[in-house]
Structure formats: structure tokens, C-alpha cells
């Protein structure tokens, strides 16, 4: 059925499969990054130590998101800031988790 049009969104199936692969690839990279950073930082985003700051996980993650957005606003999206996009996506995922845990 690769030559037929997908009835829900009128895109050829090979296009959908290609896009799905791209999405899965990017999300796999984000998942690996999040898991590595979570292990390295000891789950500090979702379980803050509150040694100095007394912010909740949600508020602390929002600050980190603000910092990433400010960097993008200042420097734009370039090869040098591509890691900032990945970090931002990661923090948005962590924010979803933190909001569910509140």
C-alpha cells in the first residue's frame, strides 16, 4: 500500500514513514541525552536538593527553560546552539513529568 494516499491526512505512505522515522530518531536522541544527564546529575531536575535554592522542581525547570530561551534569543539557532535546542526539549519533557508529580 505504499503508493496509496493515506485517507486521514492525504500524504503518500512513504512520506509518512520517512517523517515517522525522523521523529523517532530525534526523540531517541533526546531520550538518550535526558537519561545520560539524569544519571550524571542524580535526578536533580525532578528531585532538587534544595541546599541553596528552595524552588520546587517545576519552578526550577521553568528557570532553566527561560535560560535556554534567552540563549536562543541572544545567539539565534545555529550550529553552536543546536545543543541548546536539545536541552530545551529535554527540559520541556522534564517539566511535563514534574507537573504530573505535583
N, C-alpha and C positions, 0 to 999 in steps of 0.2 A: 504494500500500500504506500510505497514511498513516493509515487508520482501523483497521488491524490491530494486534494485540498482538505485540510483539517477543518471540519464543519464549524467548530466553535470560534476560531479566530482567522480563518481563511488564509493560513500560511501553509506552504508546502511542508510536509512532514520532515524532509531533510533539514530544512531551516530550523524547525522546532528542535530537532535532535542536536543540531550544532549549537544552538543557543543554550539548550539544557546542559550540554557538556561544558560550555563556557561558564555558566552559573555554578555548576557543581565544582569546576576547577577552582574558581575564585573562592568559593565557600570552603573548599578543602584547605586552601592556603590560609584563610582566616582562622579556621579551626585549629590548624597546626600552630599558628602564631599564638593564638589565645591559650592553648594548652601549655605551650612552652613557657610563655610569660607567666601564666598562673603558677606553674611549678617553680619557676625561678623566684617569683616574688611572694610565694607562700600564700596565695589566695587573698592578698592584701586588698584588692579592689572590693571584693564582696564581704570580706571579714577584716575590716580595718583594725589596726592595733590600738588606735586612739591614744597613743603615747603623747603626742603633741596636739594634734587636731582632734576635736571631738565630733566631727561631722559624721553623719550617717553614711552608709555605703552609697546610697542614692545621691546625696549631695556631693560627696567626694568625686563620684564618677561624673556628675554634671560639670564639675570644675575641670576635670581632665578633658572632657568633651569641648568645653569652652576654650581651653588652651590649644587643642588641636585645630579648632575652627579659626582661632586667631592666627595660628601659624599659616594656615592656608590663605587667610585673608591678606596677610603680610607678604607672603612669598609666592602665592599662586600655586597652581598644580603643575609641578614639573617633575623631572626625573629625581631631583633631590628631595622632593616632598612626597613621593609616592608612598613611602613608609608611613607618612602621616595619615594618608587615606586608610591604609590597613589598620593602623592604630585606632582611628576614628570608628571604623566599622566594628572593631573589637569592643571598644568602649560602649557602643550602642547595644551590642549583644549583651554585655555585662549589665547595662542599665535595665534592659528587659528582665534579666534574671533578678536583679536587685529589687525592682518594682514588684515582681511576683512574690518575693520573700518578705516584703514589708508587712 
